[in-house]
Amino acid sequence: MAGKQAPGKYETVDAEGMCPYRLVLEHVTSRWGVLVLMELLERPYRFSELRRAIGRVSEKMLTQTLQTLERDGLVHRDAKPVIPPRVDYSLTDLGREAATQVRALAVWTTERMPDVERARGAYDEARAEKARAR
């Protein structure tokens, strides 16, 4: 690309207004992306099993999430030519790597929740005092 400078690691470069790194990060850390990755880290699932395991996700949202993660190379969709149709979802090696990172963040969140709750309490109290002082 003559005359064009290579984009920086976090520069916005695509038409959607996000650089590729940030877009993948958004997919992996989305509400349903996190849960899909963590469930599939345990074992492959059929669509309906995965939907039950995650809970409170619409069929449409789960379908969109799985398609996005499949497009990113994180999820493998295995459609078996049987009647009735059977489709299994599993993680690719890349997906397993991402899911391991997501799980580490989930473990950290669980372990550090008391600290987060203390910080929230202190913040809320300070804001309440500031409001009372007005």
C-alpha positions in Angstrom: 0.0 0.0 0.0 2.0 2.9 -1.3 1.7 6.1 0.7 -0.2 4.5 3.5 1.3 4.0 6.9 0.5 0.7 8.7 -2.1 1.2 11.4 -1.0 1.1 15.0 -2.0 -1.8 17.2 -5.2 0.0 18.5 -6.0 2.4 15.7 -9.4 2.4 14.1 -9.1 0.9 10.6 -12.3 -0.7 9.5 -15.6 0.6 8.3 -17.3 -0.5 11.5 -15.2 2.0 13.5 -13.2 -0.6 15.4 -9.8 -2.0 14.7 -9.7 -5.8 14.2 -8.2 -6.4 17.7 -10.9 -4.5 19.4 -13.6 -6.2 17.4 -12.4 -9.7 18.4 -12.0 -8.6 22.0 -15.6 -7.4 21.8 -16.8 -10.8 20.5 -14.8 -12.8 23.1 -15.9 -10.6 26.0 -19.5 -10.0 25.0 -22.2 -11.0 27.4 -23.0 -14.3 25.5 -19.5 -14.8 24.1 -18.0 -15.2 27.5 -20.6 -17.7 28.5 -20.4 -19.7 25.3 -16.6 -19.9 25.5 -16.7 -21.0 29.2 -19.3 -23.7 28.5 -17.6 -25.1 25.5 -14.3 -25.2 27.4 -15.9 -28.1 29.3 -17.1 -30.1 26.4 -18.8 -30.0 23.0 -22.5 -29.2 23.1 -25.5 -29.4 20.8 -27.3 -26.1 20.3 -30.2 -26.9 22.6 -27.9 -28.2 25.3 -25.7 -25.1 25.1 -28.8 -22.9 25.3 -30.0 -24.6 28.4 -26.5 -24.6 30.0 -26.2 -20.8 29.4 -29.8 -20.0 30.3 -31.7 -16.8 29.5 -30.3 -16.5 26.0 -32.6 -16.3 23.1 -32.2 -18.7 20.2 -31.4 -15.7 17.9 -28.7 -14.3 20.2 -27.1 -17.7 20.7 -27.1 -18.3 16.9 -25.5 -14.9 16.3 -22.9 -15.4 19.0 -22.0 -18.9 17.7 -21.8 -17.6 14.1 -19.5 -14.7 15.1 -17.2 -16.9 17.2 -17.1 -19.4 14.3 -16.2 -16.7 11.9 -13.4 -15.6 14.2 -12.1 -19.1 14.2 -12.9 -19.8 17.9 -15.8 -22.2 17.5 -16.2 -25.2 15.3 -19.7 -26.2 14.0 -20.0 -29.8 13.1 -23.2 -30.6 11.2 -23.8 -34.3 10.9 -25.8 -35.5 7.8 -28.4 -37.4 9.8 -32.2 -37.2 10.4 -33.0 -35.4 12.5 -30.1 -33.0 11.9 -27.4 -33.0 14.5 -25.1 -30.0 15.0 -22.3 -30.0 17.6 -20.3 -27.0 18.7 -16.8 -27.2 20.1 -13.8 -25.0 20.5 -11.0 -24.8 18.1 -7.5 -24.6 19.5 -7.7 -20.8 19.1 -11.0 -20.9 20.9 -9.7 -23.0 23.7 -6.8 -20.5 24.2 -9.3 -17.6 24.3 -11.7 -19.5 26.6 -8.8 -20.2 29.1 -8.1 -16.5 29.3 -11.8 -15.7 29.8 -12.0 -18.3 32.5 -9.0 -16.8 34.3 -10.7 -13.4 34.3 -13.9 -15.0 35.7 -12.0 -16.8 38.4 -10.2 -13.5 39.3 -13.6 -11.7 39.4 -15.0 -14.3 41.8 -11.9 -14.2 44.0 -11.8 -10.4 44.1 -15.5 -9.7 44.5 -15.2 -8.8 48.2 -12.6 -6.1 47.3 -14.9 -4.8 44.5 -17.9 -4.7 46.9 -15.8 -2.7 49.5 -14.6 -0.3 46.8 -18.2 0.2 45.6 -19.4 0.8 49.2 -16.7 3.4 49.7 -17.4 5.1 46.4 -21.2 5.2 47.1 -20.6 6.5 50.6 -18.3 9.3 49.4 -20.8 10.3 46.7 -23.6 10.3 49.3 -21.6 12.5 51.7 -20.8 14.9 48.8 -24.5 15.1 47.9 -25.4 15.8 51.5 -22.8 18.6 51.7 -24.4 20.5 48.9 
